């Protein structure tokens, strides 16, 4: 994080940028899977991705209604970080699955 981003707004923007980057990685991994999966595996992947999206939306609502209602500017950054961790975890899970598929084929 650069020195000019040492504000609440700057830190939040930085975290939101990381969400965009993680989301791009998730989408890139989904594309990689589609070219190497069987139709049944692709269907399962799409199903899990749709369920993950539903989970993410529900988790956002929960975070907004809990952490998002707390007083103090630090909670803006905590809320952003919690949201980013959802994307980071999903990207990591897909990365691991890709690794296993490539390593053991």
C-alpha positions as CSV (number, residue, x, y, z in Angstrom):
1,X,0.0,0.0,0.0
2,X,1.5,3.3,-1.0
3,X,1.9,6.2,1.4
4,X,-0.9,8.2,-0.1
5,X,-3.3,5.4,0.6
6,X,-2.8,5.6,4.4
7,X,-6.4,6.9,4.8
8,X,-9.5,4.9,5.5
9,X,-10.8,5.6,2.0
10,X,-7.4,4.8,0.5
11,X,-7.1,1.5,2.3
12,X,-10.6,0.6,1.5
13,X,-10.0,1.4,-2.2
14,X,-6.8,-0.8,-2.1
15,X,-8.8,-3.7,-0.7
16,X,-11.6,-3.2,-3.2
17,X,-8.9,-3.3,-6.0
18,X,-7.7,-6.6,-4.5
19,X,-11.3,-8.0,-4.8
20,X,-11.3,-7.1,-8.5
21,X,-8.0,-8.9,-8.9
22,X,-9.2,-12.0,-7.0
23,X,-12.4,-12.0,-9.1
24,X,-10.3,-12.0,-12.3
25,X,-8.3,-14.9,-11.0
26,X,-11.5,-16.8,-10.2
27,X,-12.8,-16.2,-13.7
28,X,-9.5,-17.2,-15.3
29,X,-9.5,-20.4,-13.3
30,X,-13.1,-21.2,-14.3
31,X,-12.0,-20.7,-18.0
32,X,-9.1,-23.1,-17.5
33,X,-11.3,-25.7,-16.0
34,X,-13.8,-25.5,-18.9
35,X,-11.2,-26.6,-21.4
36,X,-10.0,-29.6,-19.4
37,X,-13.2,-30.9,-17.7
38,X,-15.6,-33.5,-18.8
39,X,-19.2,-32.3,-19.3
40,X,-20.2,-33.8,-16.0
41,X,-17.3,-32.1,-14.2
42,X,-18.1,-28.8,-15.9
43,X,-21.7,-29.1,-14.8
44,X,-20.6,-29.7,-11.2
45,X,-18.2,-26.7,-11.4
46,X,-20.9,-24.4,-12.6
47,X,-23.2,-25.7,-9.9
48,X,-20.6,-25.0,-7.1
49,X,-19.8,-21.6,-8.6
50,X,-23.5,-20.6,-8.5
51,X,-23.7,-21.8,-4.9
52,X,-20.6,-19.9,-4.0
53,X,-22.0,-16.8,-5.6
54,X,-25.2,-17.2,-3.5
55,X,-23.1,-17.8,-0.4
56,X,-21.0,-14.7,-1.1
57,X,-24.1,-12.5,-1.5
58,X,-25.6,-13.9,1.7
59,X,-22.3,-13.3,3.5
60,X,-22.1,-9.7,2.2
61,X,-25.6,-9.1,3.6
62,X,-24.5,-10.5,7.0
63,X,-21.3,-8.5,7.0
64,X,-23.1,-5.3,6.0
65,X,-25.8,-5.8,8.7
66,X,-23.2,-6.6,11.4
67,X,-19.8,-5.2,10.9
68,X,-21.2,-2.5,8.6
69,X,-23.3,-1.0,11.3
70,X,-20.5,-0.6,13.9
71,X,-19.3,2.8,14.8
72,X,-15.8,3.9,13.8
73,X,-13.9,4.2,10.6
74,X,-11.8,1.1,11.3
75,X,-14.9,-1.0,10.6
76,X,-15.0,0.2,7.0
77,X,-11.6,-1.4,6.5
78,X,-12.5,-4.5,8.4
79,X,-15.7,-4.9,6.3
80,X,-13.7,-4.5,3.1
81,X,-11.1,-7.0,4.3
82,X,-13.7,-9.6,5.2
83,X,-15.3,-9.3,1.8
84,X,-11.9,-9.6,0.1
85,X,-11.1,-12.7,2.1
86,X,-14.2,-14.4,0.5
87,X,-12.7,-13.9,-3.0
88,X,-9.2,-14.8,-1.9
89,X,-10.4,-18.1,-0.4
90,X,-12.4,-19.0,-3.5
91,X,-9.5,-18.2,-5.8
92,X,-7.2,-20.3,-3.6
93,X,-9.6,-23.3,-3.6
94,X,-9.8,-23.2,-7.4
95,X,-6.0,-22.8,-7.7
96,X,-5.5,-25.9,-5.5
97,X,-8.0,-27.9,-7.6
98,X,-6.2,-26.9,-10.8
99,X,-2.9,-27.9,-9.2
100,X,-4.2,-31.4,-8.3
101,X,-5.7,-31.9,-11.7
102,X,-2.5,-31.0,-13.5
103,X,-0.1,-32.8,-11.1
104,X,-1.9,-36.1,-11.1
105,X,-3.0,-36.5,-14.8
